[in-house]
Amino acid sequence: MKFSKVTKGLLIGAAFAASSANADVLSSVEIDISNLEIKLFSDSLGQTQLQPAVDFGFIGQPIINFNGTSVSTTLNGNLAGEAFVTQVTDAFAPLNIDLDAMQTSPLSSVNSEATLVGNIFAPGGASGRTASYTDVGGYQTGETNSQISNSLEATFDFTAQQDVWLGLSFGWLFDVLVDITWSGGIGNADWAFEIDLIEKCSGFCAPTTLYSFDLNNDELFGISSSGSVVDGTYAYNKTGTQDSGLLSLKSDTAYQLKIVQNANTSGASVSEPMTLGIFALGLLGVAGYARRKA
């Protein structure tokens, strides 16, 4: 097939435009918690360790919510979205929850991960992960956007049948990346990780906070609880460990441990002015050829 010089000029302009349109908006947040464990001791020095299965007078069924949907913790064994099928008869048996959701289209993809493995009352504790990823591409004359929200909330209620000392420890990892390789692209990520141990009370009294950890306030300090970028890159990561020390618990008193993790990402791309500019250069070349031809 033969093309006229005018047609060739148009095709060259379009080719330049297409080659420059490497649109990409990537947003990701990962929060990993490892070996979150509760230990009980009979003394304030932590010399004599007790067994939660024996020395807790009551442990309520944990309430665990992923993305606002309650997950039954009396059932165990989730793979690739399959229903929970294995009954847990031991309150201290390890949990194994693994939820993964992904959606893709020609121009974008989103993925969320939420896992919870182990048991905070058992040796080795429990580990959990909340992550969110958004990847958005663009094209010369259009725009696209995508977003995903991912949250994990776990609540544990318990009482002690005697005065005890409790120690809470865990490790954590935080990583955020917002990367824009598209003029006019917009990427955003926001996150949260909080753990609170409170002494509950009945009536009109307010609960007493025994231990509190807030990733944003206690560790990230000047880092905002969200990263938003219009062109360019925003990246940050940090790891650490936490130890509550020994906290005094009173017998026949209700306590609650609450864990909240959020990882949300979004991305949007718009028509790239540079792309249209390069295409316009192709048209100028065509116009010059036409004038010379005339």
C-alpha positions, 0 to 999 in steps of 0.5 A: 500500500502506498501513502501520499506525503500528506498521509505520511505526515499525518501518520508520523504525527500520530506515531510520535503521539502514540510513542509518547503516551506511556501513561501510568499512574501507580498507587500502592500502600502496604501495612504488614503486622508480624507476631502480634502476641499477648503474654500474661504474667503473674508478677510485674517483673514478668518472671512467671508466665501464665497461659491465656487458655487457663488464666483468662476467665473469658474470651469472647469470639473475635469480631473481624471485618474486612472492608466493612463485611464481618467475617465469621471467626468460628470458621477457618480455611479461606482460599481464593474467595472460597467459603470457610469450611473448617469448623474451629472448636478451639478458641486458641486455634490459629486463624488462616484468612486470606482474601484477595480481590482483583479487577482489571480493564484494558487501561487499569487494574486494582488489587486488594490483599487482606490476610490474618494468620495465627492467634494473638493468644498463642505462642508466636502471635498473629500476623496480618497484612492490608494492602491496596494497589491501583495502576491506571494507564491513559491514552492520547485523547481520553482519560480514565480513573480507578480506586480501591479501599481496603480495611481490616478491623479486628476486635477481641474481648476478654476478662481475667479470672485473677489479677495479672500483668499483660504484655503486648508486642508486635513488629510492623512494616509500612510502605507507600508509593505514588508514581506518576509518569503522565502529564496531568496524572493524579495518584493518591494513597491514604492509610491508617494503623491503630491498636488500642487496649481499653478497660471497659466499664458499664453504665455512663463511665468512659473506658480507660485506655491502657495502651494505644499505638497510632502509626501516623501520630507515633511513628510517621510524625511529619508524614501525612496520613495520605500521599497525593501526587500530580506528576512525579513520585511520592515514596516512603517506607519504615519498619519498627517494633512495639512493646507495651511493657507490662500492663496491670489487669484486674480480675473480673474486669472486661477488656478489649483489644481493637486493631484497625488497618486501612489501605486505600489507593486511587489513580486518574489520568487525563489527556496529555498536552505534550501528546497533543503538542507532538501531534500538532507538530506533525500537522505543521509539517504537513502544512509546510509541505502543502505550502511548498507544494503550492 
